[in-house]
Amino acid sequence: MTQSPWPRLAQPLQLSRQTVFVVHVPLETDDGQLDRLKSVLSPDESTRADRYKVPQPRRHFIACRAVLRQLLGECLNCSPAEVQFDYGSHGKPALRQSDSTSPRIEFSVSHSSDQALIAMTAGRLIGVDIEQQDPSVRIMKLAQRFFSAREATELMRLPEADQQAGFFRGWTCKEAYLKATGFGLSFPLNKFSVSLDPRQPAQLLEVVDQPTELTRWRLLTLSPPEGFAAAVMFEAFHEEPQLSVASFDLRQFR
Ligand SMILES: CC(C)(COP(=O)(O)OP(=O)(O)OC[C@H]1O[C@@H](n2cnc3c(N)ncnc32)[C@H](O)[C@@H]1OP(=O)(O)O)[C@@H](O)C(=O)NCCC(=O)NCCS
């Protein structure tokens, strides 16, 4: 089982504008645990889980959604099963909460292989992404296809030893932006650029025709388990929030 590099989550998250939490969740489960996790899903989530043809992604979806429900339920003082979601026009899940809830609870979820990240805060839109750094990926070909021209050029100019890390840095940062905005893949991937140099801090460099986006967002890379890359993006207004990372062991699920 993959060891989390982050300290174990010891208490319910105290959500506020001042803190961005990112929780790492290793998703491997045994069958007994899976039944308990599945029992808190809503009927539409169970239907979605049953649509997965391959068992592993199905199990990972169930585990991730159940933990998300527990973390949100603890913040709302309700059981995991009572948490309700709405979905944006491009599929971004959001917590159903009364209009008077202020600041609003925001979250984002990402899973890759058997690892997940759940990012949560209040009063700031947020997006998170984790990707397994598969060494067989043909990074230059994918960069030509999915990255902006500026990013593809930057990747080619990196020293060869940094290109794989640069590619996954770019990929996770781009996904974090698509998820924070909620646009998902409806927003053209070549219309914005992030920095790729893994030796430099991550940065949103350009959003075509939208210069105010550059100051709107803060982008950070994360240190997930070995073999993975990850990034989180959140709205930068108000004071700079503190980043707090933790891991959730599925045995903590109640
Ligand atoms: C759906 C998308 C937002 C992320 O998908 P992904 O990277 O394949 O998968 P992740 O595990 O990181 O994220 C999935 C989660 O994003 C969330 N999500 C779905 N649509 C979303 C949206 N429009 N905005 C924000 N979050 C969204 C959901 O919580 C989902 O979790 P669930 O499957 O447990 O419900 C979208 O960007 C996508 O399909 N990407 C495909 C990958 C790609 O081609 N990337 C190119 C990068 S250069």
The ligand as an SDF file (V2000), in Angstrom:
LIG
                    3D

 48 50  0  0  0  0  0  0  0  0999 V2000
  -13.5500   16.1260  -15.7620 C   0  0  0  0  0  0  0  0  0  0  0  0
  -12.2760   16.9120  -15.7250 C   0  0  0  0  0  0  0  0  0  0  0  0
  -12.6020   18.1860  -15.0370 C   0  0  0  0  0  0  0  0  0  0  0  0
  -11.1840   16.1930  -14.8960 C   0  0  0  0  0  0  0  0  0  0  0  0
  -11.0680   14.8880  -15.2250 O   0  0  0  0  0  0  0  0  0  0  0  0
   -9.8350   13.9370  -14.9080 P   0  0  0  0  0  0  0  0  0  0  0  0
   -8.5510   14.6890  -14.7440 O   0  0  0  0  0  0  0  0  0  0  0  0
   -9.8710   12.8900  -15.9280 O   0  0  0  0  0  0  0  0  0  0  0  0
  -10.2140   13.2510  -13.5310 O   0  0  0  0  0  0  0  0  0  0  0  0
   -9.9570   13.6760  -12.0300 P   0  0  0  0  0  0  0  0  0  0  0  0
  -10.0170   12.4330  -11.2290 O   0  0  0  0  0  0  0  0  0  0  0  0
   -8.7750   14.5340  -11.8230 O   0  0  0  0  0  0  0  0  0  0  0  0
  -11.2490   14.5590  -11.6840 O   0  0  0  0  0  0  0  0  0  0  0  0
  -12.4980   13.9830  -11.6190 C   0  0  0  0  0  0  0  0  0  0  0  0
  -13.3270   14.7830  -10.6510 C   0  0  0  0  0  0  0  0  0  0  0  0
  -13.4600   16.1090  -11.1290 O   0  0  0  0  0  0  0  0  0  0  0  0
  -14.7140   16.6080  -10.6910 C   0  0  0  0  0  0  0  0  0  0  0  0
  -15.2960   17.2660  -11.8550 N   0  0  0  0  0  0  0  0  0  0  0  0
  -16.0200   16.7580  -12.8710 C   0  0  0  0  0  0  0  0  0  0  0  0
  -16.3210   17.7450  -13.7540 N   0  0  0  0  0  0  0  0  0  0  0  0
  -15.7760   18.8760  -13.2580 C   0  0  0  0  0  0  0  0  0  0  0  0
  -15.7490   20.2270  -13.7050 C   0  0  0  0  0  0  0  0  0  0  0  0
  -16.3320   20.6260  -14.8250 N   0  0  0  0  0  0  0  0  0  0  0  0
  -15.0820   21.1400  -12.9480 N   0  0  0  0  0  0  0  0  0  0  0  0
  -14.4870   20.7790  -11.8030 C   0  0  0  0  0  0  0  0  0  0  0  0
  -14.4620   19.5060  -11.3300 N   0  0  0  0  0  0  0  0  0  0  0  0
  -15.1080   18.5810  -12.0630 C   0  0  0  0  0  0  0  0  0  0  0  0
  -15.5140   15.4770  -10.0900 C   0  0  0  0  0  0  0  0  0  0  0  0
  -15.4580   15.6110   -8.6930 O   0  0  0  0  0  0  0  0  0  0  0  0
  -14.7380   14.2580  -10.5150 C   0  0  0  0  0  0  0  0  0  0  0  0
  -14.7260   13.2900   -9.4820 O   0  0  0  0  0  0  0  0  0  0  0  0
  -15.6890   11.9990   -9.5890 P   0  0  0  0  0  0  0  0  0  0  0  0
  -15.3200   11.3180  -10.8660 O   0  0  0  0  0  0  0  0  0  0  0  0
  -15.3000   11.2160   -8.3880 O   0  0  0  0  0  0  0  0  0  0  0  0
  -17.0750   12.5290   -9.5770 O   0  0  0  0  0  0  0  0  0  0  0  0
  -11.8110   17.2660  -17.1310 C   0  0  0  0  0  0  0  0  0  0  0  0
  -10.8350   18.2620  -17.0520 O   0  0  0  0  0  0  0  0  0  0  0  0
  -11.3340   16.1060  -17.9850 C   0  0  0  0  0  0  0  0  0  0  0  0
  -12.1090   15.3170  -18.4680 O   0  0  0  0  0  0  0  0  0  0  0  0
  -10.0560   15.9470  -18.2250 N   0  0  0  0  0  0  0  0  0  0  0  0
   -9.5260   14.8400  -19.0570 C   0  0  0  0  0  0  0  0  0  0  0  0
   -8.0650   14.7570  -19.0340 C   0  0  0  0  0  0  0  0  0  0  0  0
   -7.3640   15.6010  -20.1070 C   0  0  0  0  0  0  0  0  0  0  0  0
   -7.4820   15.4220  -21.2850 O   0  0  0  0  0  0  0  0  0  0  0  0
   -6.5460   16.5690  -19.6190 N   0  0  0  0  0  0  0  0  0  0  0  0
   -5.7680   17.4080  -20.4340 C   0  0  0  0  0  0  0  0  0  0  0  0
   -4.8380   18.2050  -19.5280 C   0  0  0  0  0  0  0  0  0  0  0  0
   -3.5790   18.9860  -20.3750 S   0  0  0  0  0  0  0  0  0  0  0  0
  1  2  1  0
  2  3  1  0
  2  4  1  0
  2 36  1  0
  4  5  1  0
  5  6  1  0
  6  7  2  0
  6  8  1  0
  6  9  1  0
  9 10  1  0
 10 11  2  0
 10 12  1  0
 10 13  1  0
 13 14  1  0
 14 15  1  0
 15 16  1  0
 15 30  1  0
 16 17  1  0
 17 18  1  0
 17 28  1  0
 18 19  1  0
 18 27  1  0
 19 20  2  0
 20 21  1  0
 21 22  1  0
 21 27  2  0
 22 23  1  0
 22 24  2  0
 24 25  1  0
 25 26  2  0
 26 27  1  0
 28 29  1  0
 28 30  1  0
 30 31  1  0
 31 32  1  0
 32 33  2  0
 32 34  1  0
 32 35  1  0
 36 37  1  0
 36 38  1  0
 38 39  2  0
 38 40  1  0
 40 41  1  0
 41 42  1  0
 42 43  1  0
 43 44  2  0
 43 45  1  0
 45 46  1  0
 46 47  1  0
 47 48  1  0
M  END
$$$$
